[in-house]
Amino acid sequence: MPYPFIQQISVTTAPESEEAVAALLEGLFGERPSVHSDPRTRKFTVSVYLTRFPCRRAEAHARLQAGLKRIRGCGLRTGVARVAFRRVRSEDWAESWKKHFKPLEIGRALLIRPTWSHRRPRSNQAVVVLDPGLSFGTGQHPTTIFCLEQLVTRRRPAEPQSFLDIGTGSGILAIAAAKLGYHPVHAFDHDPTAIRVANANALQNHAEGLIRFNHKDLSRMPAHAHRKFHLICANLVCDLLIEQSKRILSFLEPNGILVLAGTVVDQFPEVASVYKAGGLKLLEIRTTKEWRSAAFTPR
């Protein structure tokens, strides 16, 4: 029997601590969070949805406040970090997603749409069907959009091009790459739940035989990769991009393109300097709201 109500626990935070707050909520409640950004306030609301409340509200609130204090102690700004608890009807929650997630076109080559949309693709337009869930996004985030745009603009239909998705999450980039004709397409993530969801999304898009998803931790992989890729997307947190730069660079073909995303504006200079020191030059840069993404290639 479906649950008539879902418990929503939310934290409103600043952009730079979005990932840390998401990790906090997941660690406390055992569910991957969803993230909604408000373009007017430039704040992010990170939420988990639970069919049963795991502990008393006062205890949950105290744990959240302690976790937020630890995040601030690491030097991340959280803003006011307002914590909210509310009970929402299951059907209201499901319908609310449909208001926020509309079909997304990346040029004329790629259409990403939820299952409830009847948007018809253009002629020869690749289509990715992906519904928003409790855990993963569907291309609405500025850094994901930049990666998708790079997949489209860097594709050379007459040429074989391989693709690697580092930190695949929902698998949206890998699925889009396969639909656009990249081959082979590899993707990995440290979270086994992400790999399970990515495989399910690939199956829904009839792309399961075109992508190799692996459960791997970047920090534990060999220092030098044996397989090289023409295009790599690494949509990761700033610290991981810096700490694992040598491993990430080892995957890149000599004339390949590396797309780095997931950093806020004031973090980007440090990330860029690390990769320039590693032998790359900047090809393209994009700033959207607080987020800055870029494409690099070997000098």
Legacy VTK file of the C-alpha trace (Angstrom):
# vtk DataFile Version 3.0
C-alpha trace
ASCII
DATASET POLYDATA
POINTS 299 float
0.000 0.000 0.000
1.555 3.384 -0.954
2.304 5.889 1.772
-0.170 8.822 1.634
2.435 11.203 3.112
6.178 11.671 2.776
8.418 13.367 5.337
10.516 16.140 3.788
13.656 17.340 5.582
15.311 20.332 3.926
18.315 22.575 4.449
18.623 25.863 2.565
22.275 26.679 2.008
24.807 28.650 -0.017
26.063 27.231 -3.368
29.550 26.300 -2.216
28.280 24.009 0.555
25.582 22.277 -1.511
27.595 19.070 -1.929
28.652 18.949 1.717
25.074 19.470 2.932
23.845 16.774 0.543
26.433 14.366 1.944
25.366 15.284 5.491
21.695 14.565 4.801
22.503 11.291 3.079
24.730 10.195 5.950
22.115 11.002 8.575
19.013 9.626 6.866
20.280 7.028 4.395
18.619 8.585 1.337
20.234 10.438 -1.528
18.969 14.041 -1.555
17.459 16.173 -4.277
18.622 19.748 -4.857
16.567 22.726 -6.026
18.155 26.094 -6.815
16.339 29.417 -6.605
17.644 31.799 -9.307
16.309 34.832 -7.441
17.959 34.217 -4.080
20.908 32.149 -5.404
20.326 29.670 -2.618
20.042 25.902 -2.790
17.517 23.774 -0.959
18.771 20.253 -0.310
16.031 17.806 0.661
15.521 14.186 1.553
12.135 12.473 1.397
11.342 9.665 3.812
8.381 7.328 4.086
9.084 6.973 7.796
10.745 9.437 10.134
13.848 7.674 11.543
14.024 9.466 14.916
12.446 12.227 16.951
12.402 15.592 15.218
14.382 17.274 17.992
17.126 14.647 17.673
17.231 14.999 13.896
17.443 18.775 14.193
20.306 18.538 16.696
22.233 16.150 14.433
21.754 18.452 11.460
22.947 21.499 13.379
26.036 19.619 14.581
26.780 18.550 11.008
26.339 22.088 9.679
28.741 23.319 12.337
31.345 20.810 11.113
30.837 21.995 7.524
31.397 25.609 8.555
34.463 24.484 10.490
35.928 23.258 7.186
35.727 26.793 5.812
32.577 26.414 3.712
29.913 29.108 3.817
26.432 27.775 4.515
24.552 31.057 4.859
21.669 30.944 7.313
21.289 27.181 6.637
17.614 27.082 7.533
16.422 23.592 8.495
12.803 22.714 7.730
10.612 19.675 8.388
7.285 19.165 6.718
4.870 16.456 5.698
3.796 16.409 2.055
1.266 14.266 0.259
2.879 11.695 -1.988
0.832 12.779 -4.967
1.656 16.456 -4.326
5.357 15.642 -4.186
5.197 13.692 -7.436
3.298 16.441 -9.257
5.649 19.166 -7.978
8.522 17.641 -9.960
6.544 18.037 -13.161
6.366 21.798 -12.637
10.137 22.147 -12.284
11.395 19.771 -14.962
10.641 20.687 -18.556
12.177 19.316 -21.758
15.719 20.594 -22.297
17.203 21.105 -25.749
20.967 21.208 -26.248
21.318 22.837 -29.638
19.498 20.920 -32.363
21.288 17.658 -31.635
19.987 16.595 -28.207
16.658 16.602 -26.384
16.303 15.587 -22.744
12.760 15.097 -21.550
10.854 13.479 -18.684
8.506 10.596 -19.445
5.392 12.745 -18.981
6.456 15.160 -21.738
5.173 14.519 -25.253
7.695 16.863 -26.849
8.633 15.461 -30.253
12.287 15.564 -31.272
13.573 17.402 -34.298
14.777 15.448 -37.282
17.891 13.432 -36.335
17.780 14.760 -32.763
19.012 12.327 -30.105
16.597 11.872 -27.192
17.313 11.023 -23.560
14.289 10.224 -21.390
14.978 10.753 -17.705
12.609 11.444 -14.833
13.667 13.352 -11.735
13.750 11.130 -8.676
14.619 11.445 -5.032
18.309 11.171 -5.777
19.543 12.496 -9.069
19.158 15.409 -11.457
18.149 15.479 -15.085
20.408 18.100 -16.638
18.919 21.217 -15.093
22.034 22.214 -13.152
24.299 24.763 -14.920
27.380 22.548 -14.674
25.536 19.573 -16.174
24.202 21.755 -18.975
27.750 22.867 -19.804
28.882 19.235 -19.989
25.951 18.349 -22.252
26.750 21.290 -24.517
30.349 20.129 -24.768
29.167 16.636 -25.731
27.178 18.165 -28.573
29.676 20.754 -29.824
32.742 18.458 -29.625
31.095 15.567 -31.472
32.555 14.825 -34.904
30.066 12.400 -36.533
32.521 11.117 -39.112
35.170 10.314 -36.491
35.315 7.660 -33.740
35.363 9.397 -30.346
35.491 7.751 -26.941
33.945 9.265 -23.823
34.547 8.939 -20.073
32.129 10.191 -17.407
33.856 10.571 -14.020
31.247 10.675 -11.253
28.323 9.598 -13.409
25.463 10.036 -10.900
22.248 9.427 -12.848
24.256 8.472 -15.943
22.807 11.366 -17.928
26.111 12.369 -19.567
27.058 8.810 -20.480
23.606 8.107 -21.911
23.650 11.357 -23.905
27.130 10.521 -25.206
26.013 7.075 -26.363
22.952 8.561 -28.071
25.171 11.103 -29.854
27.412 8.367 -31.225
30.431 8.381 -28.893
32.037 4.949 -28.625
33.173 3.406 -26.427
31.432 5.118 -23.501
32.693 4.385 -19.980
31.445 5.834 -16.701
32.114 5.261 -13.028
31.019 6.477 -9.623
32.069 5.714 -6.049
28.426 5.267 -5.004
26.923 1.838 -5.793
23.421 3.348 -5.709
24.416 5.749 -8.473
25.599 2.859 -10.627
22.358 0.988 -10.063
20.296 4.035 -11.027
22.530 4.823 -14.018
22.123 1.278 -15.332
18.347 1.512 -14.925
18.295 4.842 -16.788
20.434 3.378 -19.585
18.014 0.448 -19.872
15.064 2.850 -20.100
16.858 4.623 -22.965
17.805 1.405 -24.783
21.464 2.276 -24.286
22.451 -0.481 -21.835
24.671 -2.229 -24.366
26.459 0.976 -25.327
27.818 2.047 -21.933
30.081 0.386 -19.380
29.190 1.586 -15.868
31.575 0.695 -13.036
31.545 1.129 -9.281
34.944 2.703 -8.647
36.509 5.224 -6.281
38.686 7.677 -8.224
41.072 8.100 -5.296
41.761 4.334 -5.210
42.306 3.823 -8.914
45.787 3.295 -10.434
47.853 6.451 -10.691
48.219 5.964 -14.451
45.249 4.858 -16.543
45.786 2.315 -19.298
42.780 3.384 -21.378
42.645 6.889 -22.853
39.582 8.878 -23.941
38.939 11.596 -26.504
36.449 13.471 -24.307
36.209 13.366 -20.522
33.656 15.046 -18.276
34.568 15.414 -14.613
31.647 17.136 -12.893
33.064 16.864 -9.373
33.574 18.909 -6.236
36.545 21.260 -6.185
38.660 19.292 -3.690
38.381 16.097 -5.712
39.285 17.861 -8.963
42.444 19.212 -7.323
43.482 16.189 -5.266
42.944 13.699 -8.104
44.146 15.847 -11.000
46.965 13.461 -11.985
44.618 10.482 -12.132
42.081 12.465 -14.159
44.761 13.712 -16.570
46.061 10.187 -17.079
42.780 9.239 -18.802
43.118 11.951 -21.469
44.163 11.309 -25.062
47.078 13.495 -26.278
44.658 15.586 -28.366
41.639 15.019 -26.157
39.349 17.440 -24.360
38.784 17.535 -20.615
35.635 19.208 -19.304
35.784 20.310 -15.676
32.624 21.371 -13.875
31.190 21.491 -10.382
33.112 24.495 -9.001
31.841 27.848 -7.837
33.446 30.988 -9.238
35.902 31.698 -6.431
37.173 28.080 -6.441
37.845 27.932 -10.150
41.204 29.777 -10.349
42.858 27.164 -8.128
41.382 24.310 -10.163
42.444 25.911 -13.454
45.984 26.547 -12.240
46.416 22.882 -11.274
45.376 21.648 -14.711
47.374 24.282 -16.559
50.403 23.176 -14.548
49.554 19.644 -15.676
50.026 20.643 -19.308
46.585 21.821 -20.403
45.400 25.020 -22.016
41.985 26.600 -21.689
39.612 26.182 -24.647
36.327 27.509 -23.315
34.968 28.865 -20.068
31.413 29.480 -18.891
30.064 31.252 -15.811
26.414 30.738 -14.922
25.257 32.284 -11.677
27.763 31.062 -9.049
29.097 28.208 -11.176
32.103 28.178 -13.488
32.947 25.342 -15.895
35.618 24.977 -18.566
37.022 22.809 -21.326
40.770 22.161 -21.608
43.078 20.390 -24.063
46.781 19.478 -23.908
49.173 22.228 -25.021
LINES 1 300
299 0 1 2 3 4 5 6 7 8 9 10 11 12 13 14 15 16 17 18 19 20 21 22 23 24 25 26 27 28 29 30 31 32 33 34 35 36 37 38 39 40 41 42 43 44 45 46 47 48 49 50 51 52 53 54 55 56 57 58 59 60 61 62 63 64 65 66 67 68 69 70 71 72 73 74 75 76 77 78 79 80 81 82 83 84 85 86 87 88 89 90 91 92 93 94 95 96 97 98 99 100 101 102 103 104 105 106 107 108 109 110 111 112 113 114 115 116 117 118 119 120 121 122 123 124 125 126 127 128 129 130 131 132 133 134 135 136 137 138 139 140 141 142 143 144 145 146 147 148 149 150 151 152 153 154 155 156 157 158 159 160 161 162 163 164 165 166 167 168 169 170 171 172 173 174 175 176 177 178 179 180 181 182 183 184 185 186 187 188 189 190 191 192 193 194 195 196 197 198 199 200 201 202 203 204 205 206 207 208 209 210 211 212 213 214 215 216 217 218 219 220 221 222 223 224 225 226 227 228 229 230 231 232 233 234 235 236 237 238 239 240 241 242 243 244 245 246 247 248 249 250 251 252 253 254 255 256 257 258 259 260 261 262 263 264 265 266 267 268 269 270 271 272 273 274 275 276 277 278 279 280 281 282 283 284 285 286 287 288 289 290 291 292 293 294 295 296 297 298
